[in-house]
């Protein structure tokens, strides 16, 4: 049995997410598929001012059904390795 590592899984997930997002962007003009291309934005903005160190990090993730389908396909492909 081959040993699979977490780095490969993360790479597959990111590539699947990206492929799904690109397909969603290409299908945006098609009104009948708007339920697949509608994005939900998840934001996380931790920040602190500690007198000697100040930080402000903004993370924003856009998810749609096609990007979710891309990630599910990526996990399936990863398991087939």
C-alpha positions as a LaTeX table, in Angstrom:
\begin{tabular}{lrrr}
\hline
Residue & $x$ (\AA) & $y$ (\AA) & $z$ (\AA) \\
\hline
Unk1 & 0.00 & 0.00 & 0.00 \\
Unk2 & 1.35 & 3.40 & $-0.97$ \\
Unk3 & 1.73 & 6.08 & 1.68 \\
Unk4 & $-0.12$ & 9.29 & 0.80 \\
Unk5 & 0.84 & 12.54 & 2.45 \\
Unk6 & $-1.26$ & 15.52 & 3.53 \\
Unk7 & 0.62 & 17.92 & 1.24 \\
Unk8 & $-0.61$ & 16.07 & $-1.83$ \\
Unk9 & $-4.18$ & 16.13 & $-0.54$ \\
Unk10 & $-4.00$ & 19.88 & 0.11 \\
Unk11 & $-2.59$ & 20.45 & $-3.38$ \\
Unk12 & $-5.41$ & 18.39 & $-4.91$ \\
Unk13 & $-8.02$ & 20.32 & $-2.89$ \\
Unk14 & $-6.65$ & 23.71 & $-3.93$ \\
Unk15 & $-6.43$ & 22.69 & $-7.58$ \\
Unk16 & $-9.99$ & 21.28 & $-7.48$ \\
Unk17 & $-11.27$ & 24.47 & $-5.83$ \\
Unk18 & $-9.50$ & 26.58 & $-8.44$ \\
Unk19 & $-10.79$ & 24.49 & $-11.36$ \\
Unk20 & $-14.36$ & 24.70 & $-10.03$ \\
Unk21 & $-14.06$ & 28.47 & $-9.58$ \\
Unk22 & $-12.77$ & 28.90 & $-13.15$ \\
Unk23 & $-15.62$ & 26.81 & $-14.55$ \\
Unk24 & $-18.09$ & 28.87 & $-12.49$ \\
Unk25 & $-16.59$ & 32.08 & $-13.86$ \\
Unk26 & $-16.96$ & 30.77 & $-17.42$ \\
Unk27 & $-20.60$ & 29.80 & $-16.80$ \\
Unk28 & $-21.65$ & 33.08 & $-15.11$ \\
Unk29 & $-23.33$ & 34.47 & $-18.27$ \\
Unk30 & $-25.66$ & 31.44 & $-18.43$ \\
Unk31 & $-28.71$ & 32.49 & $-16.39$ \\
Unk32 & $-30.09$ & 28.93 & $-16.10$ \\
Unk33 & $-26.97$ & 27.86 & $-14.16$ \\
Unk34 & $-26.92$ & 30.77 & $-11.71$ \\
Unk35 & $-27.54$ & 28.40 & $-8.76$ \\
Unk36 & $-24.19$ & 26.73 & $-9.54$ \\
Unk37 & $-22.21$ & 29.95 & $-9.96$ \\
Unk38 & $-23.58$ & 32.00 & $-7.02$ \\
Unk39 & $-20.72$ & 32.51 & $-4.55$ \\
Unk40 & $-20.78$ & 32.70 & $-0.79$ \\
Unk41 & $-17.98$ & 34.73 & 0.81 \\
Unk42 & $-16.46$ & 33.65 & 4.11 \\
Unk43 & $-14.33$ & 36.33 & 5.80 \\
Unk44 & $-12.01$ & 36.15 & 8.78 \\
Unk45 & $-10.09$ & 39.24 & 9.94 \\
Unk46 & $-8.05$ & 38.76 & 13.12 \\
Unk47 & $-6.25$ & 41.87 & 14.34 \\
Unk48 & $-4.49$ & 43.14 & 17.44 \\
Unk49 & $-2.60$ & 46.16 & 18.71 \\
Unk50 & $-0.17$ & 45.09 & 21.44 \\
Unk51 & 1.83 & 48.37 & 21.65 \\
Unk52 & 5.01 & 46.76 & 20.26 \\
Unk53 & 3.36 & 44.64 & 17.57 \\
Unk54 & 0.31 & 45.40 & 15.47 \\
Unk55 & $-1.15$ & 42.95 & 13.01 \\
Unk56 & $-4.15$ & 42.83 & 10.74 \\
Unk57 & $-4.81$ & 39.73 & 8.64 \\
Unk58 & $-7.67$ & 39.54 & 6.15 \\
Unk59 & $-8.68$ & 36.16 & 4.77 \\
Unk60 & $-11.55$ & 35.81 & 2.32 \\
Unk61 & $-12.79$ & 32.57 & 0.76 \\
Unk62 & $-15.33$ & 32.38 & $-2.08$ \\
Unk63 & $-17.26$ & 29.14 & $-2.37$ \\
Unk64 & $-19.84$ & 28.09 & $-4.93$ \\
Unk65 & $-21.38$ & 24.73 & $-5.77$ \\
Unk66 & $-19.01$ & 24.20 & $-8.71$ \\
Unk67 & $-15.92$ & 24.85 & $-6.60$ \\
Unk68 & $-17.30$ & 22.45 & $-3.99$ \\
Unk69 & $-17.83$ & 19.86 & $-6.75$ \\
Unk70 & $-14.23$ & 20.45 & $-7.87$ \\
Unk71 & $-12.95$ & 19.78 & $-4.35$ \\
Unk72 & $-15.05$ & 16.60 & $-4.07$ \\
Unk73 & $-13.66$ & 15.43 & $-7.42$ \\
Unk74 & $-10.14$ & 16.23 & $-6.19$ \\
Unk75 & $-10.63$ & 14.06 & $-3.09$ \\
Unk76 & $-11.98$ & 11.25 & $-5.27$ \\
Unk77 & $-8.95$ & 11.50 & $-7.57$ \\
Unk78 & $-6.61$ & 11.59 & $-4.57$ \\
Unk79 & $-8.13$ & 8.41 & $-3.18$ \\
Unk80 & $-7.72$ & 6.71 & $-6.58$ \\
Unk81 & $-3.93$ & 7.30 & $-6.52$ \\
\hline
\end{tabular}
